[in-house]
Amino acid sequence: MLDLASTRLTTGEDFAGYYRLLAAVVAQAVSDASRSLTAEEKERRMNLDGDAHHAINWFFDKSSSFEAYSKLIGFSAEGFRKALIAPTPEAIDEQKRFTSTQRRIVRIRHEFYRVAHEL
């Protein structure tokens, strides 16, 4: 379970709003990263969708601001990255918050990223 800064009893309401905003940015990036692959992306094995491309780079480029966002919100950036591409536990998939299809798409986009950056 994540100990998000916005849910701590010691977090003031003014700061809780900032933390929720940062969490919303992360949630939008997850949504963008899991956008369906186009036929051209599948054929060329590249992230061509601009929003998805930027989201994947944001999550997996170690020098991006994602590191700071995760630290401020209260979770491990590396742990989150691993969770994005890990096999889907049944309980999580049943809740439909992040489906196995979305996770599969992120894994494919991550592989495109790794090849493009020769990692």
NORLIN-V44770 format. One record per residue. PHI is phi in whole degrees, 0 to 359 (NA if undefined). PSI is psi in whole degrees, 0 to 359 (NA if undefined). D_FIRST is the distance of its C-alpha to the first C-alpha in Angstrom with 2 decimals. Layout:
PHI_PSI_D_FIRST ; PHI_PSI_D_FIRST
This chain:
NA_139_0.00 ; 277_139_3.78 ; 262_78_6.54 ; 289_138_9.02 ; 303_326_12.50 ; 290_344_13.81 ; 260_357_11.88 ; 286_140_13.03 ; 296_334_16.08 ; 276_355_18.07 ; 275_123_17.91 ; 292_155_21.21 ; 299_325_21.69 ; 297_316_23.63 ; 286_327_20.91 ; 302_322_18.18 ; 297_319_20.40 ; 296_317_20.57 ; 296_320_16.83 ; 296_323_16.67 ; 296_315_19.60 ; 298_319_18.05 ; 296_324_15.00 ; 294_324_17.76 ; 297_316_19.56 ; 297_316_16.72 ; 299_319_16.41 ; 294_321_20.21 ; 295_323_20.31 ; 298_316_18.11 ; 299_315_20.61 ; 296_317_23.50 ; 295_334_22.48 ; 259_16_22.31 ; 298_144_25.72 ; 304_143_28.10 ; 285_138_30.30 ; 278_164_33.94 ; 300_321_36.79 ; 294_321_37.87 ; 297_318_34.48 ; 296_316_34.55 ; 294_314_38.16 ; 272_350_37.85 ; 54_50_34.39 ; 218_151_33.40 ; 278_105_31.04 ; 256_337_33.69 ; 292_120_31.77 ; 303_313_31.54 ; 295_316_28.23 ; 295_317_26.53 ; 302_312_28.28 ; 294_320_27.16 ; 295_314_23.50 ; 298_316_23.49 ; 299_318_25.38 ; 298_316_23.05 ; 291_318_19.96 ; 256_350_21.85 ; 278_115_24.56 ; 297_344_23.49 ; 262_6_25.79 ; 282_170_24.41 ; 288_353_22.90 ; 302_324_19.47 ; 303_314_18.93 ; 291_318_19.74 ; 302_311_17.73 ; 296_321_14.45 ; 295_315_15.46 ; 296_319_16.44 ; 287_327_13.39 ; 112_34_11.17 ; 219_164_9.74 ; 281_124_11.70 ; 299_317_14.37 ; 294_319_15.15 ; 298_321_11.74 ; 294_317_11.77 ; 301_315_15.37 ; 297_320_14.81 ; 294_327_12.34 ; 297_326_15.10 ; 249_0_17.72 ; 286_157_16.22 ; 303_148_17.48 ; 280_120_15.79 ; 293_144_14.11 ; 305_316_16.07 ; 298_321_13.44 ; 290_317_12.24 ; 297_324_15.96 ; 295_329_17.00 ; 283_346_15.07 ; 60_24_17.11 ; 282_321_14.73 ; 213_99_15.50 ; 285_166_18.18 ; 296_329_19.50 ; 294_315_22.53 ; 298_316_20.76 ; 297_320_18.96 ; 298_318_22.45 ; 297_317_24.02 ; 296_320_21.67 ; 299_317_22.42 ; 296_313_26.11 ; 298_323_26.03 ; 296_320_24.29 ; 295_319_27.11 ; 302_317_29.68 ; 299_312_28.24 ; 300_317_28.45 ; 295_315_32.03 ; 297_329_33.09 ; 257_9_31.88 ; 49_50_33.09 ; 265_NA_29.87
